[in-house]
């Protein structure tokens, strides 16, 4: 039920849906005043949410700042959160990654640099499909192909959301008291919610954000004025995460 509700909320939080709704109201409302306001609102949303400069500023304000590799200490285990693979029913003989794969790849870099001893991947099935291989198992395949010894990889395949990532990871950490220094790895935009959940679960850790959407501001006219369809998608992603964080706060998950 929580999964279905989250997907419904995700749809309703799309800026494009807001534009379509306002345009619909502009066509069918009887009041000339409200039709005009609906049209103006639709135009304003299109202008603001299609601007890449504004979008980038919003992302910079939300994302957790990066930690330089040189400042990363040594850790007994790195906990990697999933949500970075795609499901293709006709191509199950390989792992399909999407943006966010830096969660795993940057952890692999730290492992190769000797900064991480073990890699714990937490995440089950992100879609309502019984034949899908849990994400943690899929990412384990990548690490094995990268020649990471199997004894250095631990997977947790039950979690389907960030709260469960934290709870099930806490269970695993209790079974491994030798893992004292824990590094939490997830996307920079997701780190606020993840950190809150892991703290709530009683886990002591250091954060290592990856997969950044923001960049240093660019002040050229093509970047500050010309609309971008990608900005619309970017805003949807950011609004979804902020809403998720707020819901988790209200529910006491983080």
QUIZIGI-V893505 format. One record per pair of residues at least 24 apart in sequence whose C-alpha atoms are under 8 Angstrom apart, sorted by sequence separation. I is the first residue (numbers start at 0). GAP is how many residues later the second one is. If there is no record, write none. Layout:
# QUIZIGI-V893505
i=I gap=GAP
i=I gap=GAP
This chain:
# QUIZIGI-V893505
i=17 gap=24
i=18 gap=24
i=79 gap=24
i=180 gap=24
i=181 gap=24
i=182 gap=24
i=183 gap=24
i=184 gap=24
i=185 gap=24
i=186 gap=24
i=187 gap=24
i=188 gap=24
i=182 gap=25
i=184 gap=25
i=185 gap=25
i=186 gap=25
i=18 gap=26
i=18 gap=27
i=79 gap=27
i=165 gap=28
i=77 gap=29
i=14 gap=30
i=161 gap=31
i=162 gap=31
i=165 gap=31
i=166 gap=31
i=169 gap=31
i=120 gap=32
i=123 gap=32
i=124 gap=32
i=161 gap=32
i=165 gap=32
i=169 gap=32
i=118 gap=33
i=119 gap=33
i=120 gap=33
i=121 gap=33
i=122 gap=33
i=123 gap=33
i=124 gap=33
i=169 gap=33
i=14 gap=34
i=117 gap=34
i=118 gap=34
i=119 gap=34
i=120 gap=34
i=121 gap=34
i=122 gap=34
i=123 gap=34
i=124 gap=34
i=125 gap=34
i=162 gap=34
i=166 gap=34
i=103 gap=35
i=107 gap=35
i=116 gap=35
i=117 gap=35
i=118 gap=35
i=119 gap=35
i=120 gap=35
i=121 gap=35
i=122 gap=35
i=123 gap=35
i=124 gap=35
i=161 gap=35
i=162 gap=35
i=165 gap=35
i=117 gap=36
i=119 gap=36
i=121 gap=36
i=122 gap=36
i=123 gap=36
i=121 gap=37
i=122 gap=37
i=77 gap=38
i=122 gap=38
i=76 gap=39
i=77 gap=39
i=79 gap=39
i=81 gap=39
i=73 gap=40
i=74 gap=40
i=75 gap=40
i=76 gap=40
i=77 gap=40
i=78 gap=40
i=79 gap=40
i=80 gap=40
i=81 gap=40
i=82 gap=40
i=68 gap=41
i=73 gap=41
i=74 gap=41
i=75 gap=41
i=76 gap=41
i=77 gap=41
i=78 gap=41
i=79 gap=41
i=80 gap=41
i=81 gap=41
i=72 gap=42
i=73 gap=42
i=74 gap=42
i=75 gap=42
i=76 gap=42
i=77 gap=42
i=78 gap=42
i=79 gap=42
i=80 gap=42
i=122 gap=42
i=71 gap=43
i=76 gap=43
i=78 gap=43
i=82 gap=43
i=94 gap=43
i=121 gap=43
i=94 gap=44
i=86 gap=45
i=94 gap=46
i=94 gap=47
i=121 gap=47
i=188 gap=49
i=84 gap=50
i=189 gap=51
i=192 gap=51
i=82 gap=52
i=188 gap=52
i=192 gap=52
i=81 gap=53
i=191 gap=53
i=199 gap=53
i=81 gap=54
i=199 gap=54
i=192 gap=55
i=198 gap=55
i=196 gap=56
i=197 gap=56
i=195 gap=57
i=196 gap=57
i=195 gap=58
i=194 gap=59
i=193 gap=60
i=192 gap=61
i=106 gap=78
i=102 gap=82
i=102 gap=83
i=80 gap=84
i=102 gap=84
i=101 gap=85
i=99 gap=87
i=162 gap=90
i=162 gap=91
i=75 gap=102
i=76 gap=102
i=75 gap=103
i=78 gap=103
i=75 gap=104
i=76 gap=104
i=77 gap=104
i=78 gap=104
i=79 gap=104
i=80 gap=104
i=81 gap=104
i=105 gap=104
i=74 gap=105
i=75 gap=105
i=76 gap=105
i=77 gap=105
i=78 gap=105
i=79 gap=105
i=80 gap=105
i=74 gap=106
i=75 gap=106
i=76 gap=106
i=77 gap=106
i=78 gap=106
i=79 gap=106
i=73 gap=107
i=74 gap=107
i=77 gap=107
i=102 gap=107
i=74 gap=108
i=101 gap=108
i=102 gap=108
i=101 gap=109
i=99 gap=110
i=100 gap=110
i=99 gap=111
i=98 gap=112
i=65 gap=122
i=64 gap=123
i=63 gap=124
i=62 gap=125
i=63 gap=125
i=62 gap=126
i=61 gap=127
i=62 gap=127
i=63 gap=127
i=62 gap=128
i=63 gap=128
i=58 gap=130
i=66 gap=141
i=65 gap=142
i=66 gap=142
i=65 gap=143
i=64 gap=144
i=65 gap=144
i=63 gap=145
i=62 gap=149
i=62 gap=151
i=58 gap=154
i=59 gap=154
i=58 gap=155
i=59 gap=155
i=55 gap=157
i=56 gap=157
i=55 gap=158
i=55 gap=159
i=56 gap=160
i=55 gap=161
i=52 gap=164
i=52 gap=165
i=52 gap=170
i=53 gap=170
i=51 gap=171
i=52 gap=171
i=50 gap=172
i=51 gap=172
i=52 gap=172
i=50 gap=173
i=50 gap=174
i=50 gap=175
i=51 gap=175
i=50 gap=176
i=51 gap=176
i=54 gap=176
i=49 gap=177
i=50 gap=177
i=49 gap=178
i=51 gap=178
i=49 gap=179
i=51 gap=179
i=54 gap=179
i=58 gap=179
i=46 gap=180
i=49 gap=180
i=50 gap=180
i=54 gap=180
i=49 gap=181
i=48 gap=182
i=49 gap=182
i=48 gap=183
i=48 gap=186
i=15 gap=216
i=14 gap=217
i=14 gap=220
i=14 gap=221
i=13 gap=222
i=12 gap=223
i=13 gap=225
i=12 gap=226
i=12 gap=227
i=9 gap=230
